[in-house]
């Protein structure tokens, strides 16, 4: 199974150019190739997750070069869980794009979609900080193309804003990598974990700067306040399937924080003491509050969902910033929940859009398919707001339980519970306007859709199947909460005991290994 580790990166990287070269003008062939590639990716992801479930850490050395000289991919419990989550999400999002016709409203949707998946998979599997930067750039390029898919001035403006903020993050990332390499001579994360501990207390300025810069970069990706300004417009203006896929992209930032700051800069390291509890935790609490206040204040449904993503990421980062096994385990459980819930809500917003002139939260004629869409919105809303019995409620309980030993426990409980109440009011307000206060009048035949959008029509059955699949996964995440949390607990234990990971990466020889010694 060693060679299968590279498959989640190679498979979409091969499918994308083949779609461009061989099926550029044949949407039917594009759909078959893209869907087949994602389905194969799901099977590979399941196999990798099963292999890692017993604690096995699988290393893949590119060109058989050993670390730290060669590029390595590493599959452990955390990376394989994120890979599986991404592939399953991509499958349902792709089904929705095909059913709704979004993939046929512009050119190269499927090729860009595959490149986007490739970048996400690479970010989760790479064992090297520089290649994490490379995969971040793949994400940026592909996501910009997807954002402006189907055109429109609003999407173009949001896309430019999105690119500018992420270019700032990329610049900071390069500065951080330069500082780390200057101080340690390596960018392999396992090798860094060994070398950072050898830096003398009098020579830690450079590595401290690098640690702070890295945290800023990952905070931008995770949309943590005050680095969140790019997200509401970007996600709200993006095509619905693209915004749904973007639900996993903020989790790339959360994943990077977990990976780097449990292995390279762990909480007990003097070099980065105070970085987690003094800076990251308060920022996460503010993110949670602002996100849910945005839900209450939003005037459009798509922006409401975008602000709920900020709030859910605040919840995730609060749990991560505790940097305890219980906190990380709770965060990982909530990551799965918030990804599925956010993606479902973006798609449900598009179902609403298909029957309305716009997504303004104002009373309008009854939308096509009102009853089923309303039921799906109700389930998605209570999931995101954290009401029982769905997994959002259980995830928040786990996070609150993990915060007992924190010095900011009172603040965490107050903000989590208060923001939950605010989000309930915000979603209830939106639902009542959309579905209860709708005018019982027929839409005129000459009603026009917004510029660049498809005409108003009944959503396709496949669209409802895709949204129903995500809702079903949320239900399964609730029913099997005990088993999932038990698995995330073992995952957190593996993260806080990184020596097997480090040994696997650093001590595994390659056929083209260079001799040990000074380098």
C-alpha positions as CSV (number, residue, x, y, z in Angstrom):
1,X,0.0,0.0,0.0
2,X,3.0,2.3,0.1
3,X,2.6,3.5,-3.4
4,X,-1.1,4.2,-2.9
5,X,-0.2,7.1,-0.6
6,X,0.6,9.2,-3.7
7,X,-2.7,8.3,-5.5
8,X,-4.9,11.0,-3.9
9,X,-2.5,13.6,-5.5
10,X,-1.6,11.8,-8.7
11,X,-5.2,10.7,-9.7
12,X,-6.8,14.2,-10.0
13,X,-3.5,15.6,-11.4
14,X,-3.9,13.1,-14.3
15,X,-7.6,13.4,-14.8
16,X,-7.6,17.2,-15.0
17,X,-5.2,17.6,-18.0
18,X,-6.9,14.7,-19.8
19,X,-10.2,16.5,-19.5
20,X,-8.8,19.6,-20.9
21,X,-7.0,17.9,-23.8
22,X,-9.5,15.2,-24.8
23,X,-12.9,16.4,-23.7
24,X,-12.8,20.1,-23.7
25,X,-16.0,20.6,-25.7
26,X,-17.9,17.5,-24.5
27,X,-19.5,18.1,-21.2
28,X,-20.9,14.6,-21.0
29,X,-17.5,13.0,-21.3
30,X,-16.1,15.5,-18.8
31,X,-18.7,14.5,-16.3
32,X,-18.0,10.8,-16.7
33,X,-14.3,11.3,-16.3
34,X,-14.5,13.7,-13.4
35,X,-17.1,11.6,-11.5
36,X,-15.1,8.4,-12.1
37,X,-11.9,10.0,-10.9
38,X,-13.6,11.3,-7.7
39,X,-15.3,7.9,-7.1
40,X,-11.9,6.1,-7.4
41,X,-10.5,8.7,-5.0
42,X,-13.1,7.8,-2.4
43,X,-12.1,4.1,-2.7
44,X,-8.4,4.9,-2.3
45,X,-9.1,7.2,0.6
46,X,-11.1,4.5,2.4
47,X,-8.3,2.1,1.9
48,X,-5.7,4.5,3.3
49,X,-7.9,5.4,6.3
50,X,-8.4,1.7,7.1
51,X,-4.6,1.1,6.9
52,X,-3.9,4.0,9.2
53,X,-6.6,3.2,11.7
54,X,-4.4,0.9,13.7
55,X,-1.7,3.5,14.1
56,X,0.3,2.6,11.0
57,X,2.3,5.5,9.5
58,X,3.0,5.0,5.8
59,X,5.8,6.9,4.2
60,X,6.2,7.6,0.4
61,X,9.5,8.9,-0.8
62,X,9.4,10.7,-4.1
63,X,12.0,9.2,-6.5
64,X,13.1,7.1,-3.5
65,X,15.0,10.0,-2.0
66,X,15.1,9.8,1.8
67,X,14.1,12.7,4.0
68,X,15.1,15.5,4.6
69,X,16.6,15.7,1.0
70,X,13.6,14.3,-0.9
71,X,9.9,15.1,-1.0
72,X,7.9,12.8,1.2
73,X,4.2,12.1,1.7
74,X,3.1,10.7,5.0
75,X,-0.2,9.0,5.8
76,X,-1.2,8.7,9.4
77,X,-4.6,8.8,11.2
78,X,-5.0,12.6,10.9
79,X,-4.0,13.0,7.2
80,X,-6.0,10.0,6.0
81,X,-9.1,11.2,7.9
82,X,-8.9,14.6,6.2
83,X,-8.3,13.0,2.8
84,X,-11.3,10.8,3.2
85,X,-13.5,13.7,4.3
86,X,-12.3,15.7,1.3
87,X,-13.0,12.9,-1.2
88,X,-16.5,12.2,0.1
89,X,-17.3,15.9,0.2
90,X,-16.0,16.3,-3.4
91,X,-18.2,13.4,-4.6
92,X,-21.5,15.0,-3.3
93,X,-20.4,18.5,-4.5
94,X,-19.7,17.1,-7.9
95,X,-23.0,15.4,-8.1
96,X,-24.7,18.6,-7.2
97,X,-22.8,20.6,-9.8
98,X,-23.8,18.1,-12.5
99,X,-27.5,18.0,-11.4
100,X,-27.8,21.7,-11.1
101,X,-25.9,22.4,-14.4
102,X,-23.4,24.7,-12.7
103,X,-20.6,22.7,-14.4
104,X,-21.9,23.8,-17.8
105,X,-22.2,27.5,-17.1
106,X,-18.5,28.1,-17.8
107,X,-15.5,26.4,-19.3
108,X,-13.0,24.1,-17.6
109,X,-15.1,23.6,-14.4
110,X,-14.2,19.9,-14.1
111,X,-10.5,20.4,-14.8
112,X,-10.2,23.1,-12.2
113,X,-12.3,21.0,-9.8
114,X,-9.8,18.2,-10.1
115,X,-6.8,20.5,-9.6
116,X,-8.5,21.9,-6.5
117,X,-8.9,18.4,-5.1
118,X,-5.3,17.7,-5.9
119,X,-4.1,20.7,-4.0
120,X,-6.2,19.9,-0.9
121,X,-5.0,16.3,-0.9
122,X,-1.4,17.3,-1.2
123,X,-1.7,19.7,1.7
124,X,-3.0,17.0,3.9
125,X,-0.4,14.4,2.9
126,X,2.8,16.3,2.6
127,X,5.5,16.0,5.2
128,X,7.4,19.1,4.1
129,X,6.7,22.7,4.8
130,X,7.9,23.9,1.4
131,X,5.6,21.5,-0.4
132,X,2.8,22.6,1.9
133,X,3.4,26.1,0.4
134,X,3.4,24.6,-3.1
135,X,0.0,22.9,-2.6
136,X,-1.3,26.1,-1.0
137,X,-0.5,27.8,-4.3
138,X,-2.2,25.1,-6.3
139,X,-5.2,25.7,-4.2
140,X,-5.1,29.4,-4.8
141,X,-4.8,29.1,-8.6
142,X,-7.5,26.5,-9.0
143,X,-9.9,28.1,-6.5
144,X,-9.6,31.5,-8.2
145,X,-10.6,29.9,-11.5
146,X,-13.5,28.2,-9.8
147,X,-14.6,31.4,-8.1
148,X,-15.1,33.3,-11.3
149,X,-16.7,30.3,-13.0
150,X,-19.9,31.5,-14.9
151,X,-18.6,35.1,-14.8
152,X,-20.2,38.2,-13.4
153,X,-18.7,41.5,-12.0
154,X,-19.6,40.6,-8.4
155,X,-17.7,37.3,-8.6
156,X,-14.7,39.0,-10.3
157,X,-14.5,41.6,-7.5
158,X,-14.7,38.9,-4.8
159,X,-12.2,36.8,-6.7
160,X,-9.7,39.7,-6.8
161,X,-10.1,40.3,-3.1
162,X,-9.7,36.6,-2.4
163,X,-6.5,36.4,-4.4
164,X,-5.0,39.6,-2.8
165,X,-5.5,38.3,0.7
166,X,-4.1,34.9,-0.1
167,X,-1.1,36.4,-1.9
168,X,-0.4,38.2,1.3
169,X,-0.5,34.9,3.1
170,X,1.8,33.3,0.5
171,X,4.3,36.1,0.9
172,X,4.3,35.7,4.7
173,X,4.6,31.9,4.2
174,X,7.8,32.5,2.1
175,X,9.3,34.8,4.7
176,X,8.5,32.1,7.4
177,X,10.1,29.3,5.3
178,X,13.2,31.5,4.7
179,X,13.6,32.1,8.4
180,X,13.1,28.5,9.3
181,X,15.6,27.3,6.7
182,X,18.2,29.9,7.8
183,X,17.9,28.7,11.4
184,X,17.7,25.0,10.9
185,X,18.8,24.1,7.3
186,X,15.7,22.0,6.7
187,X,12.0,22.3,5.9
188,X,11.0,18.7,6.5
189,X,8.6,18.7,9.4
190,X,9.9,15.6,11.1
191,X,13.5,16.8,10.7
192,X,12.5,20.2,12.0
193,X,11.0,18.7,15.1
194,X,14.4,17.3,16.0
195,X,16.4,20.4,15.1
196,X,14.2,23.0,16.8
197,X,14.8,21.4,20.2
198,X,18.6,21.8,19.6
199,X,18.5,25.6,19.2
200,X,20.1,27.3,22.2
201,X,17.9,29.7,24.2
202,X,20.1,32.7,23.1
203,X,19.5,32.0,19.4
204,X,15.8,31.6,19.2
205,X,14.8,35.0,17.7
206,X,14.7,33.8,14.1
207,X,12.7,30.7,14.9
208,X,10.2,32.6,17.1
209,X,9.6,35.0,14.2
210,X,9.1,32.1,11.9
211,X,6.6,30.4,14.3
212,X,4.6,33.6,14.5
213,X,4.6,34.1,10.7
214,X,3.4,30.5,10.2
215,X,0.6,30.9,12.6
216,X,-0.5,34.1,10.8
217,X,-0.4,32.3,7.5
218,X,-2.5,29.4,8.8
219,X,-4.9,31.9,10.5
220,X,-5.5,33.6,7.2
221,X,-6.4,30.2,5.6
222,X,-8.6,29.4,8.6
223,X,-10.3,32.9,8.5
224,X,-9.5,33.7,12.1
225,X,-10.2,37.3,13.2
226,X,-8.8,39.8,12.3
227,X,-7.7,37.9,9.1
228,X,-11.2,36.9,8.1
229,X,-12.3,39.8,5.9
230,X,-11.7,37.9,2.6
231,X,-14.2,35.1,3.4
232,X,-17.7,36.5,3.5
233,X,-17.7,38.0,0.0
234,X,-15.6,35.3,-1.5
235,X,-17.8,32.4,-0.3
236,X,-21.1,34.2,-0.9
237,X,-20.3,35.2,-4.5
238,X,-18.7,31.9,-5.5
239,X,-20.9,29.4,-7.4
240,X,-22.7,27.1,-4.9
241,X,-20.8,23.9,-5.6
242,X,-17.5,25.9,-5.3
243,X,-18.5,27.4,-2.0
244,X,-19.5,24.0,-0.8
245,X,-16.1,22.6,-1.7
246,X,-14.4,25.6,-0.1
247,X,-15.9,24.4,3.2
248,X,-12.9,22.1,3.5
249,X,-10.4,24.8,2.5
250,X,-10.6,26.6,5.8
251,X,-10.0,23.2,7.5
252,X,-6.6,23.1,5.7
253,X,-5.5,26.0,7.9
254,X,-6.8,24.2,11.0
255,X,-5.0,21.0,9.9
256,X,-1.8,22.9,9.4
257,X,-2.0,24.5,12.9
258,X,-2.6,21.0,14.4
259,X,0.2,19.4,12.5
260,X,2.9,22.0,12.9
261,X,2.1,23.1,16.4
262,X,1.9,19.6,17.9
263,X,5.1,18.3,16.2
264,X,7.4,21.1,15.2
265,X,6.4,23.7,17.8
266,X,4.6,21.7,20.6
267,X,3.0,23.5,23.5
268,X,5.8,22.5,25.9
269,X,8.5,24.2,23.7
270,X,9.9,27.3,25.3
271,X,10.6,28.9,21.9
272,X,6.8,29.3,21.3
273,X,5.4,29.5,24.8
274,X,2.4,31.7,25.0
275,X,1.7,31.6,21.3
276,X,-1.3,29.3,21.7
277,X,-3.1,30.4,24.9
278,X,-2.2,34.1,24.9
279,X,-2.8,34.9,21.3
280,X,-4.6,32.1,19.4
281,X,-7.3,31.3,21.9
282,X,-8.6,34.9,22.3
283,X,-8.6,35.4,18.5
284,X,-10.6,32.2,18.1
285,X,-13.2,33.4,20.7
286,X,-13.6,36.7,18.9
287,X,-13.9,34.8,15.6
288,X,-16.7,32.7,17.0
289,X,-18.6,35.8,18.3
290,X,-18.2,37.8,15.1
291,X,-19.2,34.9,12.9
292,X,-22.4,34.3,14.8
293,X,-23.2,38.0,15.1
294,X,-22.8,38.1,11.3
295,X,-25.3,35.3,11.0
296,X,-27.8,37.4,12.9
297,X,-27.1,40.6,10.9
298,X,-26.9,39.1,7.4
299,X,-29.3,40.4,4.8
300,X,-28.7,37.6,2.3
301,X,-28.8,33.9,2.7
302,X,-25.4,33.2,1.1
303,X,-23.7,35.7,3.3
304,X,-25.4,34.2,6.4
305,X,-23.9,30.8,5.5
306,X,-20.5,32.4,4.9
307,X,-20.6,34.1,8.4
308,X,-21.6,30.8,9.9
309,X,-18.4,29.3,8.4
310,X,-16.4,32.0,10.3
311,X,-18.2,31.1,13.5
312,X,-17.7,27.4,13.1
313,X,-14.0,27.9,12.4
314,X,-13.8,30.0,15.5
315,X,-15.3,27.0,17.4
316,X,-12.7,24.7,15.8
317,X,-9.8,27.0,16.6
318,X,-11.0,27.5,20.2
319,X,-10.7,23.8,20.8
320,X,-7.4,23.5,18.9
321,X,-5.9,26.5,20.9
322,X,-6.4,24.5,24.1
323,X,-3.6,22.2,22.8
324,X,-4.6,19.3,25.0
325,X,-5.4,15.8,23.7
326,X,-9.1,16.3,24.7
327,X,-9.2,19.6,22.9
328,X,-7.7,18.3,19.7
329,X,-10.0,15.3,19.8
330,X,-13.0,17.5,20.1
331,X,-11.8,19.8,17.4
332,X,-11.3,16.9,15.0
333,X,-14.8,15.7,15.7
334,X,-16.2,19.2,15.1
335,X,-14.1,19.7,11.9
336,X,-16.0,16.8,10.3
337,X,-19.3,18.1,11.4
338,X,-18.8,21.8,10.4
339,X,-17.4,20.8,7.0
340,X,-20.5,18.7,6.1
341,X,-22.9,21.3,7.6
342,X,-21.4,24.3,5.8
343,X,-21.3,22.4,2.5
344,X,-24.9,21.4,2.8
345,X,-26.0,24.9,3.7
346,X,-24.3,26.4,0.7
347,X,-26.0,23.9,-1.6
348,X,-29.4,24.5,0.1
349,X,-28.9,28.2,-0.5
350,X,-28.6,27.4,-4.2
351,X,-31.8,25.4,-4.0
352,X,-33.5,28.4,-2.6
353,X,-31.9,30.6,-5.3
354,X,-33.3,28.4,-8.1
355,X,-36.8,29.4,-7.1
356,X,-36.3,33.1,-6.1
357,X,-35.2,36.2,-7.9
358,X,-32.4,36.6,-5.3
359,X,-31.2,35.5,-1.9
360,X,-32.2,38.6,0.0
361,X,-33.9,37.8,3.3
362,X,-37.2,39.5,2.3
363,X,-40.6,37.9,1.8
364,X,-41.0,36.8,-1.8
365,X,-43.2,34.4,-3.7
366,X,-43.2,30.7,-2.6
367,X,-40.2,29.0,-4.1
368,X,-40.4,25.9,-6.3
369,X,-40.0,22.8,-4.2
370,X,-40.6,24.9,-1.0
371,X,-41.5,22.0,1.4
372,X,-38.5,19.8,0.7
373,X,-36.1,22.7,0.6
374,X,-37.5,24.0,3.8
375,X,-37.0,20.6,5.5
376,X,-33.4,20.4,4.3
377,X,-32.7,24.0,5.5
378,X,-34.2,23.2,8.9
379,X,-31.9,20.2,9.4
380,X,-28.8,22.1,8.1
381,X,-29.6,25.1,10.3
382,X,-30.0,23.1,13.6
383,X,-26.8,21.3,12.7
384,X,-24.8,24.5,12.2
385,X,-26.4,26.2,15.2
386,X,-25.5,23.3,17.4
387,X,-29.0,22.2,18.5
388,X,-29.7,18.7,19.7
389,X,-29.8,16.0,18.6
390,X,-27.3,16.5,15.7
391,X,-23.5,16.3,15.8
392,X,-23.1,20.1,16.2
393,X,-24.6,19.9,19.7
394,X,-22.4,16.9,20.6
395,X,-19.3,18.6,19.2
396,X,-19.9,21.7,21.3
397,X,-20.4,19.6,24.4
398,X,-17.0,18.0,23.8
399,X,-15.3,21.3,23.3
400,X,-16.8,22.7,26.5
401,X,-15.8,19.6,28.4
402,X,-12.2,19.9,27.1
403,X,-12.0,23.5,28.3
404,X,-12.4,22.8,32.0
405,X,-8.7,23.2,32.8
406,X,-8.2,26.3,30.7
407,X,-7.6,29.7,32.4
408,X,-10.2,31.1,30.1
409,X,-12.9,28.5,30.8
410,X,-15.5,31.1,31.9
411,X,-14.9,33.1,28.7
412,X,-15.1,30.0,26.5
413,X,-18.3,28.8,28.1
414,X,-19.9,32.2,27.9
415,X,-19.0,32.9,24.3
416,X,-19.8,29.4,23.0
417,X,-23.2,29.4,24.7
418,X,-24.0,33.0,23.8
419,X,-23.0,32.6,20.2
420,X,-25.0,29.5,19.9
421,X,-28.1,31.4,21.1
422,X,-27.4,34.2,18.6
423,X,-26.9,31.7,15.7
424,X,-30.2,30.0,16.6
425,X,-32.0,33.4,16.4
426,X,-30.2,34.2,13.1
427,X,-31.1,30.9,11.4
428,X,-34.7,31.0,12.8
429,X,-35.1,34.5,11.4
430,X,-33.8,33.5,8.0
431,X,-36.0,30.4,7.8
432,X,-39.1,32.2,8.8
433,X,-38.6,34.9,6.2
434,X,-37.8,32.4,3.4
435,X,-40.4,29.8,4.0
436,X,-43.1,31.1,6.4
437,X,-43.5,34.6,5.2
438,X,-43.4,33.9,1.5
439,X,-46.1,35.6,-0.5
440,X,-48.7,33.2,-1.8
441,X,-48.6,34.6,-5.3
442,X,-47.5,33.1,-8.5
443,X,-44.3,34.3,-10.1
444,X,-44.8,36.0,-13.4
445,X,-43.6,34.2,-16.5
446,X,-41.2,37.0,-17.4
447,X,-39.4,36.9,-14.0
448,X,-35.7,37.2,-14.7
449,X,-32.8,35.6,-12.8
450,X,-29.9,37.6,-11.8
451,X,-27.4,38.4,-14.5
452,X,-25.2,35.4,-15.3
453,X,-27.4,32.9,-13.5
454,X,-29.7,30.2,-14.9
455,X,-33.4,31.0,-15.2
456,X,-35.6,30.1,-12.2
457,X,-36.7,26.5,-12.3
458,X,-37.4,23.4,-10.2
459,X,-34.1,21.9,-8.9
460,X,-33.1,18.6,-10.4
461,X,-33.5,15.4,-8.5
462,X,-29.8,14.8,-8.5
463,X,-29.3,18.1,-6.6
464,X,-31.6,16.9,-3.8
465,X,-29.8,13.6,-3.8
466,X,-26.4,15.4,-3.3
467,X,-27.8,17.6,-0.4
468,X,-29.5,14.6,1.1
469,X,-26.3,12.6,1.0
470,X,-24.5,15.3,3.1
471,X,-27.4,15.5,5.5
472,X,-27.3,11.7,5.8
473,X,-23.6,11.9,6.6
474,X,-24.4,14.4,9.4
475,X,-26.9,12.0,10.8
476,X,-24.4,9.2,10.7
477,X,-21.8,11.4,12.3
478,X,-24.4,11.8,15.2
479,X,-25.4,8.2,15.5
480,X,-21.8,7.0,15.5
481,X,-20.5,9.9,17.7
482,X,-19.1,7.5,20.3
483,X,-17.0,5.6,17.8
484,X,-15.9,8.7,15.9
485,X,-14.8,10.5,19.1
486,X,-13.0,7.4,20.3
487,X,-11.1,7.4,17.0
488,X,-10.3,11.2,17.2
489,X,-9.1,10.6,20.8
490,X,-6.6,8.0,19.5
491,X,-5.7,10.4,16.8
492,X,-4.9,13.1,19.3
493,X,-2.8,10.7,21.3
494,X,-0.8,9.9,18.2
495,X,-0.3,13.7,17.5
496,X,1.0,14.4,21.0
497,X,3.4,11.4,20.8
498,X,5.0,12.3,17.4
499,X,8.2,10.2,17.8
500,X,6.9,7.3,15.7
501,X,6.0,9.8,12.9
502,X,9.4,11.4,13.2
503,X,11.3,8.2,13.2
504,X,9.4,6.8,10.2
505,X,10.2,9.9,8.2
506,X,13.8,10.5,9.2
507,X,15.1,7.0,9.8
508,X,13.7,5.3,6.7
509,X,16.5,4.9,4.2
510,X,16.1,5.4,0.4
511,X,18.0,4.0,-2.5
512,X,19.3,7.4,-3.3
513,X,20.0,8.5,0.3
514,X,23.0,10.7,0.9
515,X,25.4,9.8,3.7
516,X,24.6,11.0,7.2
517,X,26.6,13.8,8.6
518,X,26.9,17.6,8.2
519,X,24.7,19.1,5.5
